[in-house]
Amino acid sequence: MAWVWRFEKADGSVAVTDSDPGDFGTQGDAESWIGEVWKDLLDEGVDQVTLLEDGSKVYGPMSLHEAADDS
């Protein structure tokens, strides 16, 4: 199984970024990574993320702006 994040603009289009973590072996690994780098992704123009497992949506889109408002 491969877990990946899709980086998106607010309108749902794909956001291009220098951050490319590749595939994660577990959902927990993917979630830990996003928890560490979400601020960097915001700075790179990513508005929201969607978690995929083997190409199927698990959840999302999840706004990175809401996380910034909570901190």
Secondary structure, 3 states (H helix, E strand, C coil): CCEEEEEECCCCCECCCCCCCCCECCHHHHHHHHHHHHHHHHHCCCCEEEEEECCEEEEEEEEHHHHHHHC
